[in-house]
Amino acid sequence: MNSKERVLAALEGRIPDRVPWGEFAVDFDTVERIIGHETYFRAKARSQIAFWEGRHDEVAESYRRDHIELHRRLELDIVTFPMATWEIPPRRIDGSTWEDRYGRVFKYSALTEDITCVRDPANEAKKFTLADFRREPAVPERDSRSWAVVDAVVREYKDKKFICGPSGGIVGLVLPGGLEKASFALVEEPELIDAATARARREQDLADPVLIHPDSDAVLLAHDFGHKTGPFIGPEMFRRHFLEANKARVRRLHRDFEKKVILHSCGNVNSYLDFFVEIGIDGYQSIQQTAGMDICGLKRSHGARFTLWGGVSLENLVAGTPDEVRRDVSRAMACAKEGGRFILGTSHSIAVGSRYDNVMAMIDEYHRLADY
């Protein structure tokens, strides 16, 4: 089997020749060790600043070239995509802070090598009304620079590896104004939440033809439903306000685009697993051990109903030893490999700060145990 056939077998409940290996992402510091030079690929802060400084072509070429090179050198079975953003650049306040035209403030973190929004005055001050969500959303335009990167990588690997591309996304939890503000609205103005959810679904439906590549095999939907101890919203409230919209999104992706649907979701989502079945996802990626998500328990409870993708603790890649990483791989293989429907990977991604020796130990142990 090649990589594409191997992953399809795992997602469809058939036994492949070996357990597939995939990652939600491989961040730039590991990529640079593998390809042997600096890159903008998954260098989140570095590439974001380069966008803001107008070096679009330089970044896009690095994304295209280094994404292809990474997959030539690394035996990943699944290709995923970081999406570029080409927005109007903000004003630099100091060495690590920016402010955009909407008054949003962005800060650089050396720990995660990322830039995040730390203040959004529009969300803080705005009082949402039904009228905000009843207007028909505009059809988005395809960004030619991002599409050129996706198209080049897809053309390179479409017959060889399993292509997990972008789409309009998953509805998930629609929380206008943030979790705190939306929590009050769920109780006091439930019709507002329903209107916001309906609009979010419509926006995503409109984005699908723009973002979904016809030669991709699946779409990868990323949405966090919970924190380390449980979901953001209780199961009954999720069922009441969000379940049907999420079912409709996945049904559309299956029916209208004929794509597999894989969900990346961190946090403790044990109480949502039956919802994932009902929503119709084909695979669940992340399985965060430090949030109480145990791959062996999930294999027993839900391993026959969707494919599990994970098993190696990101925390062990970053702060553990090669022996600890090998034990993660061995344990996951022992409990999740039998019967198929299993893809090995980390509990999030090969993130910034992952120790190269630990990554190599994971790969070595994977090859020792992967064959059926």
Secondary structure as UniProt FT lines:
FT   HELIX           3..11
FT   TURN            12..13
FT   HELIX           28..35
FT   TURN            41..42
FT   HELIX           44..52
FT   TURN            53..54
FT   HELIX           56..73
FT   STRAND          78..79
FT   STRAND          91..94
FT   TURN            95..96
FT   STRAND          97..99
FT   TURN            101..102
FT   STRAND          105..109
FT   TURN            110..113
FT   STRAND          114..119
FT   HELIX           121..125
FT   HELIX           130..134
FT   HELIX           144..157
FT   TURN            158..160
FT   STRAND          162..165
FT   TURN            176..177
FT   HELIX           179..188
FT   HELIX           190..211
FT   TURN            214..215
FT   STRAND          218..222
FT   HELIX           235..241
FT   HELIX           243..257
FT   STRAND          260..265
FT   HELIX           270..272
FT   HELIX           273..279
FT   STRAND          283..286
FT   HELIX           289..291
FT   HELIX           295..302
FT   TURN            303..305
FT   STRAND          307..312
FT   HELIX           314..319
FT   HELIX           322..336
FT   TURN            338..339
FT   STRAND          342..346
FT   TURN            352..353
FT   HELIX           356..369
//
